[in-house]
Amino acid sequence: MLTYRLHLIANGLTEANLEGRYIGVTDEPLCPEGIKNLEGILENSEYPKIERLYTSPALRCRQTAEMIYPNNRPHIVEKLAEYDFGAFEGKTMEQLQMLFPNVFPQWLAGEAESAPPKGESNLQFTERIVEGLDQMIREMMEEGIHSAALVTHGGIIMTLMSLLAYPRKDFSQWITENGMGFTVLTIPALWTRDRVIEAYGLIPRFYADVTPEMANTFGIRDTIRLVDARRDGEDNDFDDWENDPM
């Protein structure tokens, strides 16, 4: 059975992340803390091997991809760009609650047609990013690429997982820390017919001598219970580790 493995990785920290501001179209780079945090992750863990690297067009994603996979040429997927926050751009939650007391709560609640002034609606966003993922996976199938990474935005990963992944979980349960993410699997029949992906593992994998306390300094690692999607005889993307999804 042909299995396609995709590693979804969130971009590193930016100043906007640290300040709690919504940043979409602003092409902000990684901040010094974000670079240092990624360096710490890279020193203490291993990312899976890949055949192809995809990224959001955002600079912060391209920088993250370059740090994690310096020897892979990135393929930009325009439809997997961050949310267009419109008038919400650059503002904190507290500011938005004051400036848009009616619109912001509706948008935050996830109402499909709700949109920031001059921005895209929740429905437009979800349709766009699912189309972007579909474009990627179909390209992988057409070109015989069985293992790829996508470096994109945490909110995009959480949205895709809540919409398409098994086991089914709410958006808030797919917490995606900077520089981390999920490995998902699909097969042609599942994807082309139902657009289904299976949650397979957490990435990166921390080395055996890294304690849970050390690993957790880089992000939340134990909030998701994943399906055991192992296939008999399937190759492992990691050189020396047991093929264990957790």
LINFENLIN-V716638 format. One record per residue. RES is the residue in three letters. PHI is phi in radians with two decimals (NA if undefined). OMEGA is omega in radians with two decimals (NA if undefined). BURIAL is # if it has 9 or more other ideal C-beta (glycine too) atoms within 8 Angstrom, else .. Layout:
res: {RES RES}
phi: {PHI PHI}
omega: {OMEGA OMEGA}
burial: {BURIAL BURIAL}
//
This chain:
res: {MET LEU THR TYR ARG LEU HIS LEU ILE ALA ASN GLY LEU THR GLU ALA ASN LEU GLU GLY ARG TYR ILE GLY VAL THR ASP GLU PRO LEU CYS PRO GLU GLY ILE LYS ASN LEU GLU GLY ILE LEU GLU ASN SER GLU TYR PRO LYS ILE GLU ARG LEU TYR THR SER PRO ALA LEU ARG CYS ARG GLN THR ALA GLU MET ILE TYR PRO ASN ASN ARG PRO HIS ILE VAL GLU LYS LEU ALA GLU TYR ASP PHE GLY ALA PHE GLU GLY LYS THR MET GLU GLN LEU GLN MET LEU PHE PRO ASN VAL PHE PRO GLN TRP LEU ALA GLY GLU ALA GLU SER ALA PRO PRO LYS GLY GLU SER ASN LEU GLN PHE THR GLU ARG ILE VAL GLU GLY LEU ASP GLN MET ILE ARG GLU MET MET GLU GLU GLY ILE HIS SER ALA ALA LEU VAL THR HIS GLY GLY ILE ILE MET THR LEU MET SER LEU LEU ALA TYR PRO ARG LYS ASP PHE SER GLN TRP ILE THR GLU ASN GLY MET GLY PHE THR VAL LEU THR ILE PRO ALA LEU TRP THR ARG ASP ARG VAL ILE GLU ALA TYR GLY LEU ILE PRO ARG PHE TYR ALA ASP VAL THR PRO GLU MET ALA ASN THR PHE GLY ILE ARG ASP THR ILE ARG LEU VAL ASP ALA ARG ARG ASP GLY GLU ASP ASN ASP PHE ASP ASP TRP GLU ASN ASP PRO MET}
phi: {NA -1.37 -1.98 -1.99 -1.99 -2.20 -1.83 -1.65 -2.20 -1.43 -1.10 -1.25 -1.14 -2.17 -1.04 -1.07 -1.02 -1.14 -1.64 1.25 -1.77 -1.37 -2.19 -2.08 -1.36 -1.13 -1.58 -1.49 -1.42 -1.10 -1.54 -0.94 -1.13 -1.15 -1.14 -1.10 -1.13 -1.11 -1.06 -1.13 -1.10 -1.10 -1.27 -2.02 -2.67 -2.35 -1.57 -1.20 -1.22 -2.42 -1.70 -2.55 -2.04 -1.99 -2.52 -1.10 -1.22 -1.14 -0.98 -1.08 -1.33 -1.15 -1.15 -1.08 -1.05 -1.14 -1.22 -1.39 -2.23 -1.13 -1.76 -1.96 -1.35 -1.34 -1.86 -1.39 -2.00 -1.06 -1.28 -1.81 -1.24 -1.11 -0.95 -1.53 -1.41 0.95 -1.22 -1.39 -0.98 1.42 -1.88 -1.52 -1.04 -1.08 -1.13 -1.19 -1.12 -1.42 -1.39 -2.30 -1.12 -1.74 -1.25 -1.08 -1.08 -1.13 -1.13 -1.13 -1.29 1.52 -1.03 -0.99 -1.53 -1.25 -2.57 -1.10 -0.93 1.18 -1.99 -1.61 -1.34 -1.03 -1.16 -1.05 -1.10 -1.14 -1.09 -1.12 -1.27 -1.16 -1.08 -1.12 -1.16 -1.05 -1.02 -1.13 -1.16 -1.13 -1.12 -1.02 -1.14 -1.15 -1.79 1.22 -1.64 -1.80 -2.56 -2.46 -2.02 -2.14 -1.72 -2.52 -1.64 -0.97 -1.12 -1.17 -1.08 -1.07 -1.17 -1.08 -1.13 -1.21 -1.45 -2.08 -1.59 -1.91 -1.23 -1.23 -2.52 -1.17 -0.87 -1.17 -1.51 -1.78 -0.99 -2.18 -1.37 -1.03 1.37 -2.23 2.99 -2.33 -1.68 -2.18 -2.14 -2.64 -2.22 -0.92 -1.11 -1.12 -1.32 -1.19 -1.54 -2.13 0.89 -2.04 -2.20 -1.88 -1.22 -2.02 -2.95 -1.65 -2.29 -1.32 -1.78 -1.38 -1.10 -1.06 -1.53 -1.61 -1.26 -0.98 -1.12 -1.14 -1.08 -1.24 -1.18 -1.64 2.75 -1.42 -2.07 -2.24 -1.63 -2.00 -1.72 -1.71 -1.25 -1.55 -1.78 -1.11 -1.98 -1.03 1.36 -1.36 -1.21 -1.70 -1.31 -1.78 -1.13 -2.13 -1.78 -1.11 -1.44 -2.04 -1.11 -1.79}
omega: {-3.14 3.14 3.12 -3.04 -3.11 -3.13 -3.10 -3.02 3.13 3.12 3.11 -3.09 3.00 3.08 3.14 3.07 -3.11 -3.11 3.11 -3.13 3.07 3.13 3.11 -3.08 3.09 -3.04 -3.05 3.10 2.97 3.07 3.13 3.12 3.12 3.11 -3.14 -3.13 3.10 3.09 3.10 3.10 -3.11 3.14 -3.00 -3.08 -3.14 3.02 -3.11 3.03 -3.12 3.03 -3.13 -3.13 3.05 3.06 2.86 3.10 -3.06 3.13 -3.10 3.09 3.14 3.08 3.11 3.13 -3.14 3.13 -3.06 -3.07 -3.06 -3.08 -3.13 3.09 -3.11 3.01 -3.06 3.07 -3.03 -3.08 3.08 2.99 -3.13 3.10 3.00 -3.04 3.10 -3.11 3.08 -3.02 3.04 -3.06 3.10 3.10 3.14 3.11 -3.10 3.09 3.12 -3.04 -3.08 -3.02 3.13 -3.05 -3.02 3.12 3.11 3.13 -3.11 3.13 3.07 3.11 -2.95 -3.05 -3.12 -3.11 2.98 3.03 3.14 3.11 3.13 3.12 3.08 3.13 3.11 3.13 -3.09 3.11 -3.12 -3.05 3.04 3.06 3.11 3.11 3.10 3.09 3.14 -3.05 3.10 3.08 3.09 -3.13 -3.10 -3.04 3.09 3.09 -3.04 3.12 -3.11 3.04 3.01 3.04 -3.09 -3.01 -3.08 -3.14 3.09 3.12 -3.14 3.13 3.14 -3.14 -3.12 -3.13 -2.88 -2.94 2.90 0.07 3.14 3.10 3.10 3.12 -3.05 -3.13 3.11 -3.14 -3.08 -3.12 3.13 3.14 -3.10 3.14 -3.01 2.91 3.09 3.14 2.95 3.05 -3.06 -3.10 -3.14 -3.05 -3.05 -3.12 -2.97 -3.04 -3.12 2.99 3.11 3.04 -2.99 -3.09 3.06 3.08 -0.06 3.09 -3.13 -3.11 -3.05 -3.09 3.06 -3.12 3.08 3.13 3.10 -3.12 -3.09 3.05 3.13 3.13 -3.12 -3.03 -2.95 -3.08 -3.06 2.99 -3.03 3.02 3.03 -3.02 -3.11 3.10 3.12 3.08 -3.09 3.12 3.08 -3.14 3.13 -3.00 -2.87 -2.99 3.05 -3.13 -3.08 -3.05 3.10 NA}
burial: {. . # # # # # # # # # # # # . # # # . . . # # # . . . # . # # . . # # . # # # # # # . # # # # # . # . # # # # # # # . # # # # # # # # # # . . # . # . # # . # # # # # # # # # # # . # # . . . # # . . # . . # # # # # . . . . . . # # # . . # # # # . # # # . # # # # # # # # # # . # # # . . . # # # # # # # # # # . # # # # # # # . # # . . . # . . . # # # # # # # # # # # # # # # # . # # . . . . # # # # # # # # # # # . . . # . . . # # # . # . . # . . # . # # . # . . . . . . . # # . . # . . . # .}
//
